[in-house]
Amino acid sequence: FLRWAKNIFGKNNVESAVQALKEKYRSWGAPVSLRDLNISRDEIPKIIEIILQANTIRNIGNIKNLDFNDLYEILNIAY
């Protein structure tokens, strides 16, 4: 990721590059968070239930099987 940060955004750390990417998306009018999509934190558990119910074929996650708590943490970061 550090190479991406340097090569694409000329940044010396990943956090600065991620911020620059978010700024670019915002300049295009694209949402960069669940909040930008007008999704409230109260809706996150319902979203997770929908994901878990809809996914009956395989596990969620390639490296680790993600459960409710994992998805909750990810979506809270995305908020």
Protein Blocks (a to p, Z undefined) as FASTA:
>chain_A
ZZmmmmmnopabfklmmmmmmmmmmmnopafbfklnopafklmmmmmmmmmmmmmmbccd
jkbccdfklmmmmmmmmZZ
